[in-house]
């Protein structure tokens, strides 16, 4: 308690009360970070542009900021971006949405938010729980991005950009430990040239584990342990001045639990215990290789980029409690394999000082095989064994025309055509089910008009259509298929940025058709339970997003964001750097929270709402030369809140025994130390 009080007080006092005497000095670290949006380069439109020039609601978070905030995954970084919401009910599942679009916990549902790592599409949102290994920055693009990024981005897209090797030798390392749940992490990376100007390599690895805070009172043990190992490598070759070849690979091992729900009496019953007859441990292996070739075509004033990837995921879940109760009525186990191949060809051209273009072709193939699930209904002495195989192919052509009639105006008109075909087959207790198939041909246009008022301020307006592909429920579901949904989004925004102040704001309206709504639980065939997805109708939504950053002094940075959609999300952070000779002592504090919001419910008459909450975090970091040492605390006020919540109507409709509300409480207070170096 004394540690927490000292840390909160120290962060709040020094970060929020700038000393005028110190303010007159120059802090090296703060000076390095004192850049505006004119200097931040992003690839939101698949071309290098400054954040101020991009007519998209986009947030960029650097790897250094992620480390400073003790953020270890994309899920944990969500509250740094307005409109982005990521919850998780297990190591292999993430519930992601941008502006309220994209929610899903069934792994076979195509997401409404696209996830891209170094430009490679990842079809499975479970990556959002995986460790951030040697990341340069995360870009969050809000609103439909289908014109450039394709289907499944009607809510937006998340770009994770890893650090690339170059001619300069670089070594990084970090280690942290936090209690009281024995949470620790180590990571390191090394990069440098093998042949100067010709060949460079980067290798990174990390390990992370934690015991968690939820206890199983039936069989004992922790219900939300998490353990992961990760390694990735990149080789960058430039055999000639006009040719760059980049080859990368990764391997992630993840072991954790899924669905550690507690049986609760209501949205204020914050239990840290559950009553399951199995811990629900699952093992995941993610691995992949990718390659990119870039070359200019001077005769066409163009740049050609060819990118391809092959990604694999294996899942094994040996024993889970499927009835969410202490009765030991239903158990299940499962395994599957997902293989994804993607290829994209892009041609970026500057036809004149006023006109430029970006055209491309895209192909992807997703195959789910060796999918086996066994549901054991103990009370009825029945076993349901089902197999499931799925194949999906997507072909796309896209293009965008950028027209700048003068330095103040830009008009961008984009169009993408996607053809998707998907097939599914399966068996239940050895009996083959009729094959199911889906086909769609979709056009996704986008028109954006941008006005630069001066070098520090711009405004934009856009209209775009996004699309998410349909899919299949499990073979033993009462209905097998559901169709895709789409959205027209109308948006207007403005950005202002100087060295001392950056502000951005956006207003938006979404009109959805055939919205793929919240998941539900249904009676399975011939017995048991199964998760299902369905089209829930047409939906309208709207909202406002605000972001800001101000530097009252060279040493002090305050940033924050606020979203109304109509749920409220907010964040506010303060960093104050005190120079000590050539060294720096930085006091950081931040608060992140959500307002009152609807729980997962199918009750149309008396829906359940979750209380709002705010999490307070802080750290004190001492930097000397290439070394940093920090003490930190997360959720310092030990606030209770729900990470995931399912109201009992879904369980009642599914015929679950002893139906109850189910909730997963968020992590309690952690405090610890972190050390790092960078050469």
C-alpha positions as CSV (number, residue, x, y, z in Angstrom):
1,X,0.0,0.0,0.0
2,X,2.9,2.4,0.8
3,X,4.5,1.6,-2.5
4,X,1.2,2.4,-4.4
5,X,0.7,5.6,-2.5
6,X,4.2,6.8,-3.2
7,X,4.0,5.9,-6.9
8,X,0.7,7.6,-7.5
9,X,1.7,10.7,-5.5
10,X,5.1,11.0,-7.2
11,X,3.7,10.6,-10.7
12,X,0.8,13.0,-10.1
13,X,2.8,15.6,-8.4
14,X,5.8,15.8,-10.8
15,X,3.8,15.0,-14.0
16,X,1.1,17.5,-13.4
17,X,2.9,20.3,-11.6
18,X,5.8,21.6,-13.7
19,X,8.5,23.4,-11.8
20,X,9.3,26.7,-13.5
21,X,13.0,26.4,-12.6
22,X,13.3,23.0,-14.2
23,X,11.2,24.0,-17.2
24,X,13.9,26.4,-18.3
25,X,16.4,23.5,-18.8
26,X,16.6,21.2,-21.8
27,X,15.8,17.5,-21.3
28,X,17.4,15.4,-24.0
29,X,14.8,12.7,-24.0
30,X,11.9,15.1,-24.1
31,X,13.6,17.1,-26.9
32,X,13.9,14.0,-29.0
33,X,10.2,13.3,-28.6
34,X,9.0,16.8,-29.3
35,X,7.7,16.2,-32.8
36,X,4.4,17.0,-34.3
37,X,2.2,15.1,-36.7
38,X,4.3,16.7,-39.6
39,X,7.1,14.3,-38.6
40,X,5.2,11.0,-37.9
41,X,5.3,8.8,-41.0
42,X,2.5,6.2,-41.4
43,X,1.4,3.9,-44.2
44,X,-2.4,4.1,-43.7
45,X,-2.9,4.5,-47.5
46,X,-0.1,2.0,-48.4
47,X,2.3,4.8,-49.1
48,X,4.6,6.8,-46.8
49,X,2.8,10.0,-45.7
50,X,2.9,12.2,-42.6
51,X,0.1,11.7,-40.1
52,X,-1.1,15.3,-40.8
53,X,-1.4,14.6,-44.5
54,X,-3.5,11.4,-44.2
55,X,-7.3,12.1,-44.6
56,X,-8.1,9.1,-42.4
57,X,-9.0,8.9,-38.7
58,X,-5.7,7.2,-37.7
59,X,-3.7,6.8,-34.4
60,X,-0.1,5.9,-34.4
61,X,1.5,4.5,-31.3
62,X,5.3,3.9,-31.3
63,X,7.1,0.9,-29.8
64,X,8.8,3.2,-27.3
65,X,5.5,4.4,-26.0
66,X,4.2,0.9,-25.7
67,X,7.2,-0.1,-23.6
68,X,6.8,3.0,-21.4
69,X,3.2,2.1,-20.7
70,X,4.1,-1.6,-20.0
71,X,1.9,-2.6,-22.9
72,X,2.7,-6.1,-24.1
73,X,0.0,-6.8,-26.7
74,X,-2.3,-5.1,-29.2
75,X,-5.2,-5.8,-26.9
76,X,-3.6,-3.9,-24.1
77,X,-2.9,-1.0,-26.4
78,X,-6.5,-0.6,-27.4
79,X,-7.4,2.2,-25.0
80,X,-4.6,4.4,-26.5
81,X,-6.7,4.8,-29.7
82,X,-10.2,6.3,-29.7
83,X,-12.9,4.0,-30.9
84,X,-10.9,0.8,-30.6
85,X,-12.2,-1.8,-28.2
86,X,-10.6,-5.2,-27.6
87,X,-11.7,-7.6,-25.0
88,X,-10.7,-11.2,-24.5
89,X,-12.2,-14.3,-22.8
90,X,-9.2,-16.5,-23.4
91,X,-5.8,-16.9,-24.8
92,X,-7.1,-17.9,-28.2
93,X,-10.0,-15.5,-28.6
94,X,-10.2,-11.7,-28.9
95,X,-13.3,-9.6,-29.3
96,X,-12.3,-6.6,-31.4
97,X,-14.3,-3.7,-32.7
98,X,-13.7,-0.2,-34.0
99,X,-16.6,2.2,-33.7
100,X,-18.7,-0.7,-32.4
101,X,-18.1,-2.9,-35.5
102,X,-16.4,-6.2,-35.6
103,X,-17.5,-8.0,-32.4
104,X,-17.0,-11.7,-32.5
105,X,-15.9,-14.5,-30.2
106,X,-16.4,-17.4,-32.6
107,X,-13.0,-18.1,-34.2
108,X,-14.5,-19.1,-37.5
109,X,-16.3,-15.8,-38.0
110,X,-14.6,-13.4,-40.4
111,X,-13.6,-10.3,-38.4
112,X,-15.1,-6.8,-39.0
113,X,-11.7,-5.3,-38.2
114,X,-8.7,-6.3,-40.4
115,X,-5.4,-7.1,-38.7
116,X,-2.2,-6.7,-40.7
117,X,1.4,-7.4,-39.6
118,X,4.0,-5.8,-41.9
119,X,1.3,-5.6,-44.6
120,X,0.3,-9.2,-44.2
121,X,-3.4,-10.0,-43.5
122,X,-4.0,-12.1,-40.4
123,X,-7.4,-13.7,-40.5
124,X,-7.4,-14.8,-36.9
125,X,-7.9,-12.1,-34.2
126,X,-6.2,-14.2,-31.5
127,X,-3.0,-12.5,-32.6
128,X,-4.2,-9.5,-30.6
129,X,-3.4,-11.4,-27.4
130,X,0.1,-12.4,-28.6
131,X,3.3,-10.6,-27.5
132,X,4.4,-7.5,-29.3
133,X,7.9,-8.5,-30.3
134,X,10.3,-5.8,-31.6
135,X,7.4,-3.5,-32.8
136,X,8.2,-0.1,-34.4
137,X,4.6,1.2,-34.2
138,X,1.0,0.3,-34.3
139,X,-1.4,2.2,-36.6
140,X,-5.2,2.1,-36.0
141,X,-7.3,3.1,-39.0
142,X,-10.9,3.9,-38.1
143,X,-13.8,3.5,-40.6
144,X,-14.1,1.3,-43.7
145,X,-10.7,0.6,-45.3
146,X,-11.9,-1.9,-47.9
147,X,-10.7,0.1,-50.9
148,X,-7.1,-0.6,-50.1
149,X,-7.3,-3.3,-47.4
150,X,-10.1,-5.4,-48.7
151,X,-13.1,-7.2,-47.1
152,X,-13.4,-7.6,-43.4
153,X,-12.3,-4.0,-42.7
154,X,-15.7,-2.3,-42.6
155,X,-14.9,-1.2,-39.0
156,X,-11.3,-0.3,-39.7
157,X,-7.8,-1.9,-39.7
158,X,-4.9,-2.4,-37.4
159,X,-1.4,-2.2,-38.8
160,X,1.5,-3.7,-36.8
161,X,4.8,-2.6,-38.2
162,X,7.9,-4.4,-36.9
163,X,11.4,-2.9,-36.8
164,X,13.5,-3.5,-39.9
165,X,17.2,-4.2,-40.2
166,X,19.6,-1.7,-41.7
167,X,23.2,-0.6,-42.0
168,X,23.5,0.4,-38.3
169,X,24.1,-2.3,-35.7
170,X,21.4,-2.2,-33.0
171,X,20.8,-4.3,-29.9
172,X,17.8,-4.1,-27.6
173,X,16.8,-6.0,-24.5
174,X,14.3,-5.8,-21.7
175,X,13.1,-7.6,-18.6
176,X,10.2,-7.0,-16.2
177,X,8.7,-8.5,-13.2
178,X,5.4,-7.7,-11.6
179,X,3.3,-9.1,-8.7
180,X,1.3,-10.3,-7.1
181,X,0.6,-12.9,-9.8
182,X,4.2,-13.6,-10.8
183,X,4.0,-11.8,-14.2
184,X,7.3,-11.6,-15.9
185,X,8.7,-11.0,-19.3
186,X,12.1,-11.0,-21.1
187,X,12.9,-10.0,-24.7
188,X,15.8,-9.1,-26.9
189,X,16.6,-8.2,-30.5
190,X,19.8,-7.7,-32.5
191,X,20.1,-6.2,-35.9
192,X,22.9,-5.1,-38.2
193,X,24.5,-5.4,-41.6
194,X,26.1,-8.6,-42.9
195,X,27.3,-6.9,-46.0
196,X,27.1,-3.1,-45.8
197,X,24.4,-1.6,-48.2
198,X,23.7,-5.2,-49.4
199,X,22.4,-7.5,-46.7
200,X,21.1,-6.9,-43.2
201,X,19.5,-9.1,-40.6
202,X,17.3,-8.7,-37.5
203,X,16.4,-11.4,-35.0
204,X,14.1,-10.9,-32.0
205,X,12.7,-13.2,-29.3
206,X,10.6,-12.9,-26.1
207,X,9.1,-14.9,-23.3
208,X,6.1,-13.9,-21.2
209,X,4.1,-15.6,-18.5
210,X,1.7,-14.8,-15.6
211,X,-0.4,-16.8,-13.1
212,X,-3.4,-14.5,-13.4
213,X,-5.9,-13.6,-10.7
214,X,-8.9,-16.0,-11.1
215,X,-9.0,-19.2,-8.9
216,X,-10.9,-22.4,-9.6
217,X,-12.6,-23.4,-6.4
218,X,-13.7,-26.9,-7.7
219,X,-10.5,-28.5,-8.8
220,X,-8.0,-25.8,-7.7
221,X,-5.4,-23.9,-9.6
222,X,-5.5,-20.7,-11.6
223,X,-8.1,-20.2,-14.3
224,X,-6.4,-17.6,-16.4
225,X,-2.7,-18.5,-16.6
226,X,-0.9,-17.3,-19.7
227,X,2.5,-18.4,-21.1
228,X,4.0,-17.5,-24.5
229,X,7.3,-17.7,-26.4
230,X,7.9,-15.8,-29.6
231,X,10.7,-15.5,-32.1
232,X,10.9,-13.6,-35.4
233,X,13.6,-12.8,-37.9
234,X,13.9,-10.5,-41.0
235,X,16.5,-10.5,-43.8
236,X,16.7,-7.5,-46.0
237,X,18.7,-7.6,-49.2
238,X,19.5,-4.8,-51.7
239,X,21.5,-6.5,-54.4
240,X,21.2,-3.4,-56.6
241,X,20.0,0.2,-56.0
242,X,16.8,-0.6,-57.7
243,X,15.9,-3.8,-55.9
244,X,15.0,-4.5,-52.3
245,X,14.1,-8.0,-51.1
246,X,12.7,-8.6,-47.6
247,X,12.1,-12.1,-46.1
248,X,10.6,-12.6,-42.7
249,X,9.5,-15.4,-40.5
250,X,7.9,-15.9,-37.0
251,X,7.0,-18.6,-34.5
252,X,4.8,-18.0,-31.5
253,X,3.9,-20.6,-28.9
254,X,0.9,-19.7,-26.7
255,X,-0.5,-21.7,-23.8
256,X,-3.4,-20.3,-21.8
257,X,-7.0,-20.9,-20.8
258,X,-10.3,-20.1,-22.6
259,X,-13.5,-18.9,-21.1
260,X,-12.7,-18.6,-17.3
261,X,-16.1,-17.2,-16.6
262,X,-17.4,-16.8,-13.0
263,X,-21.0,-17.4,-12.2
264,X,-22.2,-14.0,-10.9
265,X,-25.5,-12.6,-9.7
266,X,-25.2,-9.3,-11.6
267,X,-22.9,-6.7,-13.1
268,X,-21.6,-5.6,-9.7
269,X,-20.7,-9.1,-8.4
270,X,-17.0,-9.0,-9.1
271,X,-15.9,-12.6,-8.3
272,X,-12.4,-13.8,-8.8
273,X,-13.4,-17.4,-8.6
274,X,-15.1,-19.8,-10.9
275,X,-16.6,-23.3,-10.6
276,X,-15.5,-25.3,-13.5
277,X,-14.6,-29.0,-13.6
278,X,-11.7,-28.3,-16.0
279,X,-9.2,-25.5,-16.3
280,X,-9.8,-25.2,-20.1
281,X,-6.1,-25.0,-21.0
282,X,-5.4,-24.6,-24.8
283,X,-2.2,-24.7,-26.8
284,X,-1.6,-22.6,-29.9
285,X,1.2,-22.6,-32.4
286,X,1.4,-19.7,-34.8
287,X,4.1,-19.6,-37.5
288,X,4.7,-18.1,-40.9
289,X,7.0,-16.9,-43.6
290,X,6.6,-13.9,-45.9
291,X,8.5,-12.1,-48.6
292,X,8.4,-8.7,-50.3
293,X,10.1,-7.4,-53.4
294,X,10.2,-3.7,-54.2
295,X,11.6,-2.1,-57.3
296,X,11.2,1.2,-59.1
297,X,10.1,1.4,-62.8
298,X,11.6,4.6,-63.9
299,X,10.0,4.6,-67.4
300,X,6.6,4.7,-65.7
301,X,7.6,6.9,-62.7
302,X,6.3,4.0,-60.6
303,X,7.2,1.6,-57.8
304,X,6.3,-2.0,-58.0
305,X,5.7,-4.1,-54.8
306,X,5.0,-7.8,-54.7
307,X,4.2,-9.3,-51.3
308,X,3.4,-12.9,-50.4
309,X,2.9,-14.9,-47.1
310,X,2.1,-18.3,-45.8
311,X,0.7,-18.4,-42.2
312,X,-0.2,-21.4,-40.1
313,X,-2.1,-21.9,-36.8
314,X,-2.5,-25.2,-34.9
315,X,-4.9,-25.4,-31.9
316,X,-5.3,-28.1,-29.3
317,X,-7.8,-27.8,-26.5
318,X,-7.8,-31.2,-24.6
319,X,-10.5,-30.6,-21.9
320,X,-13.0,-27.8,-21.3
321,X,-16.1,-27.3,-19.2
322,X,-18.8,-26.6,-21.7
323,X,-21.8,-26.1,-19.3
324,X,-20.3,-23.1,-17.4
325,X,-21.4,-24.6,-14.0
326,X,-20.1,-26.9,-11.2
327,X,-22.4,-29.7,-12.2
328,X,-20.0,-31.4,-14.6
329,X,-22.8,-31.9,-17.1
330,X,-21.0,-31.1,-20.4
331,X,-17.3,-31.3,-21.4
332,X,-15.6,-30.9,-24.7
333,X,-12.2,-31.1,-26.4
334,X,-11.1,-29.9,-29.8
335,X,-8.3,-29.3,-32.3
336,X,-7.9,-27.6,-35.7
337,X,-5.4,-26.3,-38.2
338,X,-5.7,-23.1,-40.2
339,X,-3.5,-22.3,-43.2
340,X,-3.6,-19.0,-45.0
341,X,-1.9,-18.0,-48.2
342,X,-1.9,-14.3,-49.3
343,X,-0.4,-12.5,-52.3
344,X,-0.6,-8.9,-53.3
345,X,0.8,-6.9,-56.2
346,X,0.8,-3.1,-56.1
347,X,1.9,-0.4,-58.6
348,X,2.3,3.1,-57.3
349,X,2.7,5.8,-59.9
350,X,3.3,9.5,-60.1
351,X,1.8,10.5,-63.4
352,X,2.4,14.2,-62.8
353,X,2.8,16.8,-60.1
354,X,-1.0,16.7,-59.7
355,X,-2.0,13.1,-60.4
356,X,-0.8,9.8,-58.8
357,X,-2.3,6.4,-58.7
358,X,-2.2,3.1,-56.7
359,X,-3.4,-0.1,-58.4
360,X,-3.2,-3.6,-57.2
361,X,-4.3,-7.3,-57.3
362,X,-4.9,-9.5,-54.3
363,X,-5.4,-13.2,-53.7
364,X,-5.9,-15.2,-50.5
365,X,-6.8,-18.8,-49.6
366,X,-7.8,-19.9,-46.1
367,X,-8.1,-23.6,-45.3
368,X,-9.3,-25.1,-42.0
369,X,-8.6,-28.8,-41.8
370,X,-8.1,-31.6,-39.2
371,X,-10.9,-29.8,-37.2
372,X,-12.3,-32.2,-34.7
373,X,-14.6,-31.4,-31.7
374,X,-16.0,-33.9,-29.1
375,X,-18.8,-32.8,-26.8
376,X,-19.5,-35.2,-23.9
377,X,-22.9,-34.9,-22.3
378,X,-22.3,-36.7,-19.1
379,X,-25.8,-36.6,-17.7
380,X,-27.2,-38.3,-20.9
381,X,-24.2,-40.5,-21.4
382,X,-23.8,-39.2,-24.9
383,X,-20.9,-38.2,-27.0
384,X,-21.2,-35.9,-30.1
385,X,-18.2,-36.0,-32.4
386,X,-18.0,-33.5,-35.2
387,X,-15.5,-32.8,-38.0
388,X,-15.3,-29.6,-39.9
389,X,-13.4,-28.6,-43.1
390,X,-13.5,-25.1,-44.7
391,X,-11.9,-23.5,-47.7
392,X,-12.2,-19.9,-48.7
393,X,-10.8,-18.1,-51.8
394,X,-10.8,-14.4,-52.4
395,X,-9.7,-12.5,-55.5
396,X,-9.6,-8.8,-55.7
397,X,-8.6,-5.8,-57.9
398,X,-8.3,-2.3,-56.5
399,X,-7.2,1.1,-57.5
400,X,-7.1,4.7,-56.1
401,X,-6.6,7.9,-58.1
402,X,-5.1,10.9,-56.2
403,X,-5.7,14.3,-57.7
404,X,-4.1,17.5,-56.3
405,X,-5.3,20.5,-58.4
406,X,-3.1,22.7,-56.1
407,X,-1.2,22.5,-52.9
408,X,-4.3,23.1,-50.8
409,X,-6.7,20.5,-52.2
410,X,-6.7,16.7,-52.8
411,X,-9.4,14.4,-54.2
412,X,-8.9,10.7,-53.8
413,X,-11.3,8.2,-55.5
414,X,-10.9,4.5,-54.9
415,X,-12.6,1.4,-55.9
416,X,-12.1,-2.3,-55.0
417,X,-13.8,-5.4,-56.4
418,X,-13.8,-8.6,-54.3
419,X,-14.9,-12.0,-55.4
420,X,-15.2,-14.5,-52.5
421,X,-16.2,-18.2,-52.6
422,X,-16.3,-20.4,-49.5
423,X,-17.1,-24.0,-48.9
424,X,-17.7,-26.1,-45.8
425,X,-18.2,-29.8,-45.2
426,X,-18.5,-31.8,-42.0
427,X,-19.8,-34.8,-40.1
428,X,-21.7,-35.3,-36.9
429,X,-21.1,-38.7,-35.2
430,X,-19.8,-40.1,-38.5
431,X,-22.8,-39.0,-40.6
432,X,-21.8,-36.6,-43.4
433,X,-23.7,-33.3,-43.6
434,X,-24.7,-31.6,-46.8
435,X,-21.9,-29.3,-48.1
436,X,-22.5,-25.6,-47.6
437,X,-21.2,-22.8,-49.8
438,X,-21.2,-19.1,-50.0
439,X,-20.3,-16.8,-52.9
440,X,-20.2,-13.0,-53.1
441,X,-19.2,-10.2,-55.5
442,X,-18.7,-6.9,-53.7
443,X,-17.7,-3.4,-54.7
444,X,-16.2,-1.1,-52.1
445,X,-15.8,2.5,-53.2
446,X,-14.4,5.4,-51.3
447,X,-14.3,9.2,-52.1
448,X,-12.3,11.6,-50.0
449,X,-11.9,15.3,-50.3
450,X,-9.1,17.0,-48.4
451,X,-8.4,20.7,-47.7
452,X,-5.0,21.9,-46.3
453,X,-5.7,25.3,-44.8
454,X,-2.0,25.9,-44.0
455,X,1.1,23.8,-43.1
456,X,-0.4,23.0,-39.7
457,X,-4.1,22.3,-40.4
458,X,-6.2,20.2,-42.7
459,X,-9.8,19.0,-43.0
460,X,-11.4,16.2,-44.9
461,X,-14.7,14.6,-45.7
462,X,-15.2,11.0,-47.0
463,X,-17.8,8.5,-47.9
464,X,-17.0,4.8,-48.1
465,X,-18.5,1.3,-48.3
466,X,-17.1,-1.6,-46.3
467,X,-17.9,-5.3,-46.5
468,X,-17.4,-8.4,-44.3
469,X,-17.7,-11.9,-45.7
470,X,-20.3,-14.4,-44.5
471,X,-19.5,-17.7,-42.9
472,X,-20.5,-21.0,-41.4
473,X,-21.5,-22.1,-38.0
474,X,-20.4,-25.5,-36.6
475,X,-21.7,-28.6,-38.3
476,X,-23.9,-29.4,-35.3
477,X,-25.5,-25.9,-35.2
478,X,-29.2,-25.6,-35.9
479,X,-28.4,-23.5,-39.0
480,X,-25.2,-23.7,-41.0
481,X,-24.7,-20.4,-42.9
482,X,-25.1,-16.7,-42.5
483,X,-24.4,-14.0,-45.1
484,X,-22.0,-11.1,-45.0
485,X,-22.8,-7.6,-43.8
486,X,-21.9,-4.2,-45.2
487,X,-21.8,-0.6,-44.1
488,X,-21.8,2.9,-45.7
489,X,-19.8,5.3,-43.6
490,X,-20.0,9.1,-43.8
491,X,-17.2,10.9,-42.0
492,X,-15.7,14.4,-41.6
493,X,-12.6,15.3,-39.7
494,X,-10.0,17.9,-39.1
495,X,-6.4,17.8,-37.8
496,X,-4.1,20.5,-36.4
497,X,-0.5,20.0,-35.5
498,X,2.5,22.1,-34.4
499,X,5.5,21.2,-32.3
500,X,3.7,22.1,-29.1
501,X,0.1,21.1,-29.9
502,X,-1.7,18.4,-31.9
503,X,-5.5,18.1,-32.2
504,X,-7.7,15.9,-34.3
505,X,-11.5,15.4,-34.4
506,X,-13.8,13.3,-36.5
507,X,-17.6,12.8,-36.7
508,X,-19.1,9.7,-38.4
509,X,-22.4,8.0,-39.3
510,X,-22.6,4.3,-40.2
511,X,-25.5,2.6,-42.0
512,X,-25.2,-1.2,-41.8
513,X,-27.1,-3.9,-43.7
514,X,-27.5,-7.5,-42.5
515,X,-25.3,-6.8,-39.5
516,X,-23.6,-9.9,-38.1
517,X,-24.6,-9.3,-34.5
518,X,-23.6,-10.7,-31.1
519,X,-22.9,-14.4,-30.8
520,X,-25.3,-16.7,-29.0
521,X,-25.4,-20.2,-27.6
522,X,-27.9,-22.6,-29.1
523,X,-28.9,-26.2,-28.6
524,X,-26.6,-28.5,-30.7
525,X,-27.6,-31.4,-32.9
526,X,-28.3,-34.1,-31.7
527,X,-27.4,-32.8,-28.2
528,X,-25.2,-30.4,-26.3
529,X,-24.6,-26.7,-26.9
530,X,-22.9,-24.7,-29.7
531,X,-22.0,-21.1,-30.3
532,X,-23.7,-19.6,-33.4
533,X,-23.6,-16.4,-35.4
534,X,-26.4,-14.8,-37.3
535,X,-27.5,-11.7,-39.2
536,X,-29.4,-9.5,-36.8
537,X,-30.8,-6.9,-39.2
538,X,-30.0,-3.3,-40.2
539,X,-28.2,-1.0,-37.8
540,X,-27.4,2.7,-37.7
541,X,-24.6,4.2,-35.5
542,X,-22.9,7.5,-35.1
543,X,-20.2,9.0,-33.0
544,X,-17.5,11.6,-32.3
545,X,-13.8,11.1,-31.7
546,X,-11.3,13.5,-30.2
547,X,-7.5,13.2,-29.8
548,X,-5.0,15.7,-28.5
549,X,-1.4,16.2,-27.4
550,X,0.1,19.3,-25.8
551,X,3.6,20.2,-24.6
552,X,3.3,22.9,-22.0
553,X,7.1,22.8,-21.7
554,X,9.9,21.0,-23.5
555,X,9.9,18.4,-20.7
556,X,6.2,17.9,-20.3
557,X,3.8,16.0,-22.6
558,X,0.1,15.5,-22.1
559,X,-2.0,13.5,-24.4
560,X,-5.5,12.0,-24.5
561,X,-8.5,10.8,-26.4
562,X,-12.2,10.7,-26.0
563,X,-14.9,8.8,-28.0
564,X,-18.7,9.0,-28.0
565,X,-20.2,6.2,-30.1
566,X,-22.6,6.4,-28.1
567,X,-20.6,4.5,-25.5
568,X,-17.8,6.6,-23.9
569,X,-14.1,5.6,-24.0
570,X,-11.3,7.9,-22.8
571,X,-7.6,8.1,-22.0
572,X,-5.3,10.7,-20.5
573,X,-1.6,10.5,-20.0
574,X,1.1,12.8,-18.7
575,X,4.9,12.4,-19.0
576,X,7.3,14.8,-17.3
577,X,11.1,14.4,-17.9
578,X,13.5,15.9,-15.3
579,X,17.1,16.3,-16.6
580,X,19.8,15.2,-14.2
581,X,23.0,16.1,-15.9
582,X,23.2,13.9,-19.0
583,X,20.6,11.5,-17.5
584,X,16.8,11.8,-17.3
585,X,14.2,10.9,-14.7
586,X,10.7,10.6,-16.2
587,X,7.4,10.6,-14.2
588,X,4.5,9.1,-16.1
589,X,0.9,8.7,-15.2
590,X,-2.2,7.8,-17.2
591,X,-5.8,7.0,-16.8
592,X,-7.8,4.9,-19.2
593,X,-11.5,4.0,-19.0
594,X,-14.9,3.2,-20.4
595,X,-18.3,4.5,-19.6
596,X,-21.5,2.7,-18.9
597,X,-22.0,0.1,-21.7
598,X,-24.3,-2.8,-22.7
599,X,-23.3,-6.3,-21.7
600,X,-23.5,-9.3,-23.9
601,X,-27.2,-10.0,-23.8
602,X,-30.2,-11.3,-25.8
603,X,-32.7,-9.8,-23.3
604,X,-34.6,-7.2,-25.3
605,X,-36.9,-6.1,-22.4
606,X,-34.4,-5.6,-19.5
607,X,-30.9,-5.5,-21.0
608,X,-27.9,-5.6,-18.6
609,X,-25.5,-2.6,-18.5
610,X,-22.0,-2.7,-17.1
611,X,-20.7,0.1,-14.9
612,X,-18.1,2.5,-16.2
613,X,-14.6,2.3,-14.8
614,X,-11.2,4.1,-15.0
615,X,-7.8,2.5,-14.6
616,X,-4.9,4.5,-13.2
617,X,-1.4,3.5,-14.1
618,X,2.0,5.1,-13.4
619,X,5.8,4.7,-13.7
620,X,9.0,6.4,-12.8
621,X,11.9,5.8,-15.2
622,X,15.5,6.6,-14.9
623,X,17.5,6.7,-18.1
624,X,21.3,6.9,-18.3
625,X,23.0,6.4,-21.6
626,X,21.6,3.3,-23.3
627,X,20.0,1.9,-20.0
628,X,16.6,2.4,-18.5
629,X,15.3,1.3,-15.1
630,X,11.7,1.8,-14.1
631,X,9.2,1.0,-11.3
632,X,5.6,0.8,-12.5
633,X,2.1,0.0,-11.4
634,X,-1.0,-0.9,-13.4
635,X,-4.6,-0.4,-12.1
636,X,-3.1,1.3,-9.1
637,X,-6.4,1.9,-7.4
638,X,-7.3,-1.8,-7.7
639,X,-10.5,-1.0,-9.7
640,X,-12.9,-3.8,-10.2
641,X,-14.4,-4.2,-13.7
642,X,-15.5,-6.8,-16.2
643,X,-13.4,-7.8,-19.1
644,X,-16.2,-9.9,-20.6
645,X,-19.8,-10.4,-19.5
646,X,-22.7,-12.6,-20.8
647,X,-26.2,-12.1,-19.4
648,X,-28.0,-15.4,-18.6
649,X,-30.7,-15.1,-21.3
650,X,-28.4,-16.8,-23.8
651,X,-27.8,-19.7,-21.4
652,X,-31.6,-20.0,-20.7
653,X,-32.4,-20.1,-24.4
654,X,-29.8,-22.8,-24.9
655,X,-31.2,-24.9,-22.1
656,X,-28.0,-24.8,-20.0
657,X,-28.5,-26.3,-16.5
658,X,-28.5,-23.8,-13.6
659,X,-28.2,-20.8,-15.9
660,X,-26.5,-17.8,-14.5
661,X,-24.9,-14.5,-15.6
662,X,-21.2,-15.1,-16.5
663,X,-18.4,-12.7,-16.2
664,X,-14.6,-12.4,-16.4
665,X,-13.2,-9.8,-14.1
666,X,-10.3,-7.7,-15.2
667,X,-6.8,-7.9,-13.8
668,X,-6.3,-6.4,-10.4
669,X,-3.4,-4.1,-9.3
670,X,0.1,-5.1,-10.5
671,X,3.3,-3.4,-9.6
672,X,6.9,-4.2,-10.5
673,X,10.2,-3.2,-12.1
674,X,11.4,-3.0,-15.6
675,X,14.9,-2.7,-17.0
676,X,15.9,-2.2,-20.7
677,X,18.8,-1.2,-22.8
678,X,19.3,0.0,-26.4
679,X,22.5,0.3,-28.3
